[in-house]
Amino acid sequence: MRKTTSNRLKIAVCMAAMVLGLGGCGQKKTTYLEKGLNAVTQQDYRAAQEALSQALVAGEDEEQVYRAMGLAYMGQKDYARALGSFTRALGEAGIRPTELEYDINYYMAICYYKLGEYDAAISCYDAIIGLMPKETRAYFLRGNMKLCLKDVDGAVADFDQAVEINKKDYGMYIDIYDHMVQHDYAVQAQPYLDYVMSVDSKEISDYDKGRISYYQGQYVQACNYLERARQENKAGAELISLLGECYKRQGQYDYAAVVYGGYADEHQDAEICNQLGLCYVEQGDYEQALLAFQKGKEIRENNTCMQTLKKNEIACYEYMHDYRTAADLLKEYMDTYGSDEILQKEYAFLTTR
């Protein structure tokens, strides 16, 4: 279960609107840029593009506007156009780099990664490191790109540099181990995990102990550590996701559903709702699964799994033999995300039932 561990490689695209309005007569005027970013947050990309085009006409900050356009294209998975917008944004930057330029470079690196252009992604991280030589995240992400190129020696050099900057970031060691194992470099990965295990256990958080136990296949022990971490601190989505996965690995889908459901009741997290729905699917409770997927769909802000939720919703209706609704939703799905031979055959099946 890779999606429940570190999210450092797949940096979530920040869609939060920035407060850029100009004050006047005691009231703040909403800029087109702000409207565009709000539309991106709501995944209304057509409205976003319209607002951002108006922002350019109105003479608003072009660097910010083109950056926002890049985010909108990323939301639509159009990474080539996103790169074009980010490049234009950098072209509007000042002489001295600011946090905004670093932010744009990170997004560009994600786009190159998504397009399989790993060398270009590395160049983005090179630029960041050249100006911020203590930027741990850039070393870590550059190392991951080198793994994609099968340059394990180069990756290890970057990973070693990342942990050298902050030797007590034990979570980083575990993240490195995880990603190296994903790329089939388990032998080279083992020293990072061994190092954490050699440290005084009092220095390691219960969350990281739980992660270590998970990687070792000790799911009961992992649950104990993660439950303790959940009680000690305000649990985040990563912890909840991993804890639920540990219960699922033991076949305890009911416990996993309780973990996911409790978090979903208090937090707007579409991915957790999706995992909750999948737990109910495993238990054959398609009505509860449907409710979970639909709850996830209602979450608009920073919802990166909308397409998956829609697909799972369609599957639930099919499991419940409501073929008409499934067909209608599949038609909407294909109109939004495009079609292929498999989806066309599925649609034909549903419409002839």
N, C-alpha and C positions, 0 to 999 in steps of 0.2 A: 504494500500500500504506500505508494510514493507520494500521493497527493496530500496525505495527512502529515507528512513530516515537514522539513524546512520549505518555506516558500521564497527563499532568498533568490533562487534562480529565476523563478517566474514572478518577477516583481509585479504586484497588483497595480494596474493603471489607476492613478489618482484622478478621480473625476470630480472632486469637491470644487464647488464654485468659489472663486476668489472675490473678496470684497474690493471692488475697484471703482465703485460709483463715486461721482463727484458731489460733494455736499452743496446745497443751495437753499437759502431761506429756511434753514432748520430741517430740511428734508433731503434724504439721499436719493439722487437720481440713479435709476437702474441703467447700467450701460448695456449696449448690445453684446459686449463680451461676456458680461455676467449672465445675460439671458442665454447666450450660446452655451456657456459652461453648465448652466442649470439644465438645459435640454440634453446635453451629453450625459449628465447624471441620470436623467430620466430615460436614457437610451432612445430619445426621439431625435435621431440624427438628421433627419430632413429639416426639422425646426432649428437644430443647432447650426447647420450650414447656412440657412437663411439669415439667422441672427449674426453669425460671424461675418458673412458677406457684407451685411449692413454696417458692422463694426469697422470694416476696412473703409467703406465709403465715408463713414463719420469721422475718420481720422484717428481712431483709437489705437492704442499701443500695438503696433504691428507684430512685434515679437510675441506678445501675449496672445494675439489673435491667431497667428499661424501655429503657435504651440497648441492652442485649443482645437484648431482644425485637425492637427495631427492626432490628438486624442480621439476626436470624432471618427476619423478613419480607422484608428486602432480598434475602436469599439465595433466597427463593421468588419474587422479582420482584413482591411485593405491596407496592408503594411507598406506596399510600394508608394501609394499616395501619402500615407502617413509620413514616410521618410521625406517626400518632397516638401511637405508642409514644415516639418521640423528643420529641414535644411534652410528654408526661407526664413524661419524664425531666427536661426543662428545668424543669418545674414543681416538681420536687423539689430543684433546685439551691439553693445558698446565695446569700447576697446578693452576694458578690464572685465574679465569673466566674473559673473555673480552666481549665486546658487541656482538661478533660473537656467543658466547655460549648462551647469552640471546636470540639472534635472532633465533638460532636453537631450543631452548626450546619453543619459541612462535609457530614456525612451527610444532613442534611435538604435541603441544596442539591442533592445528587445525586438525591434522591428527586423533588424538584420538577422537576429537569431531565428525569428519565426520564418524568415525567408531562406534559412539555411546558409546565409552568408556569414560564416563564423569569423573569417579574417576581418571583415568589415566591422563586426561587433567588437572584436579585440581592439581595433583602432580607436573605437569610441572609448573603451576603458583605458587605453594608452593615454588618450588626451586628458581624461580625468585624473589619472595617477600622476601625469606629468605636472599638473598644477596642484594636486593634493596627494602627496606621497604617503600620507598616513591614512588614506581612505580604504579601510579594511574591506568594505563591501565590493569595491572595484577589483581588488586583487582576487577575492573569492569568485566573483562572476567571470573575470577574465580566465581564471583557472578552469571554470566550467566550460568556457568556449574552447579552451585548448583540449579538454577531454573530448569534445565533439570532433576535433581534428585528429584525435588519437595521439596527441602530443602529451603523453603522460608525464614525461620529465618536466616539461614546461609548466604543466598544471601543478605538479608537486611543488615546484619552485614558487609559484604564486600562492598556493595554499600555505606553504611554510611561512611566507612573508605575511600573510593575513594573520596567522596565529601568533607570529612574533610580535606584532603590534599590540596585541592584547592576549597575553598568554593565559589569562584566566577566563576567557570567553569559551567555556567548555562546550557550549552549544554549537560554536563554530566548528570545533573538532568533530562533533557528531554529524553536523551538516556535511562536512567534507567527506567523512566516511560514507554517508548515505549516497552522495552523488557519485563517488568513485565506484561504489558497488553497482549502482545503476548502469555504469559504463563498463562493467565487467573487469574492474581493476581491484578485485577484492584483496589480493595480496598486498598491493601498494596502499590500500585503504586501512588495513588492519592496525598499523602503528598509531594512527590517530585515535582509534577507539581504545587501543591498549593504553595510550597515554592518559586518557580520561579515567580509565579504570585503575590506574596506578596512583591517582591523586587521592588525598585524604577524602573519604566519602562525605565528610562534613562540609567540604567546600563545593560539593556538587548538589544542585537543586534536585528536588524530588521529581520534577518534570524531566530533567535530563537523565536521571536514574531510570525513569520509566521508559524513555526512548531507548536507552541502552538495553534494557531487558527485552523490549520489543524486538530489536534487531537480533537478539540472541534466541528469539523464539520462546522466551519465558513470559507468556501472556498473563498468567495469574499474578506473577510478581509485578509485571508492568502495570496491571490494573491497580494493585495495592499502592504503588508509588504515585500513579497518576491521580487516584482518588484522594490521596493525602495532599497532593499538590492542589487539587481542586478545592479542598477545604482550607488550605493555608492562604491561597491567593485568589484574586478575582480571575477565574478561569477564562482563557481566551479560546478562540475558535480552534486553533491548532491543537491545544490540549484536549478539548472536547472531541475533536475529530479522531485523534489517536486513541483516546480512551474507548470511544465507541468501537473503533476498529479492533481493539484488543478483545472486547467482549464478543464481537462477531467471529473472531478467529477461534473462539471457544464454543461457537454455535449458540451463544446467548444473545439472540437478536432482541429478545424482550428487554434485557438490561440495556442493550445499545440504544433501543428506541427511547427508553426512559432518559438516558444521558442526552441524546440529541433533542428530544422533546422539551426537556427542562430548559435547555439553552435557547431553543427556538422560541419559547414562550416569553423570554426576557430580552432577546436580541434580534435585530433585523439581519439575519444571515441566510442568504439564499442557498449557499452550499450545504449548510447544516440541514436546512429543510429538505434538500435533495437527498442527503444521506438518511434522514429520517424516513422519507418515503421509500427508499430502497430497502430499509429494514422491514417495513410493513409488507413490501412486495415479497420478500423472502418468507414471510410468515403467511402469505396468501390473503392478507387483509387489504384488498385493493381499494376499498372505500377510504380507509384511513390513509393509505398511500396517496390516493388522489388528492385528499385534503392537504397533505403535506406538500405535494408538488405545486398545488395551486397557491398555497400560502407563500411558497418561495417565489412564484411568478409575480405576486403582488408587491414584492420588494423591488423597487426600481433603482435605488441608489447603489452604485458599485456592485451590481448584480452581473457577475461574469459567467454565470451558468444558465442564463435564460434559455438558450437553445436546448440545452440538455433537459431542463425542466419541462419544456414544451414537448419534447420527444417522449419523455417518461409519462407525461400526462396522457398523451395519445395511447401509449401502450396500456395504461390502466383502463381506459375506456374499452380497449379491445379485449383485455382480460375479463371485463365485466359484461362483454357481449353487446355493448352499446356501439355498434358499428357505424351508425349514422353520425353520431357525435365525433367518433374517432376519425371518420372520413372528412368531416367538415374542418376539424382541427388540423388534419394532415394537409388539406388544401391550403389553409392559411400558413402553415409551416413552410410549404414549398414556395408559396408566393413571397415569403420573407427571406428564406435562406437558400432558395434554389432547389432544383430537383435533380434526380439521377435515376438510373434504370431501376434500382432497388426500391426507391420511394414510389416510382410510378407503378411498379408491380404491386406494392403494398396498397396503394390507393385504389387500383383496380380490384384487388381482393375485397377491400372494405366496402366499395360501392356496389358490389355484386352479392353481398351477403343478405 
